[in-house]
Amino acid sequence: MHTIEPYYSWRKYYVASEDSRSPFFGRVYSEFEFSNTIYNYYIHPQWDYFGSETLYLKILFTDYQLGYCIIEFIGEWNDTLYNDVMYLKREVIDLLIKNGVSKFILIGENVMNYHSSDDSYYEEWFSDLEQGWIYAMNFLNHVMDEFKSIGVENYIRFEHDSLNWR
């Protein structure tokens, strides 16, 4: 897992640690020191910790004028044990919404598992968006099935076919 880096080709257009409206503004990254882990497996130091012990993310791009944000994830999305969606909503999404973001693209090809709880935070997230949406792409089929098992597709649009977005 330590070799899986967040997508970096958009760095010439946007860097979350340099964006004063980003939840990760001012964050300093090491290129050589691996300290974050998911189940004792080191992950690349460019991934951002937001409160979850098993899920990390990287904001790849945000356009405040158009109101959208692209977020890539890695790890295990575990709402059962760790309530990952609560941390995501409170620590990342709420700040982005406050700054005018209402459209979210979630990239999940590196999310290996999802363990559900209920859909209340997803419902809250969706209801907070005025004229907005949440779109999830490239999640593994079994991960999408688990999200759908609790009705999350009422709030997040899942793309079934993999898109070669890189």
Summary of the structure (lengths in Angstrom):
residues: 166
radius of gyration: 14.9
end to end distance: 18.7
largest distance: 41.9
contacts: 491
relative contact order: 0.14
helix: 25%
strand: 27%
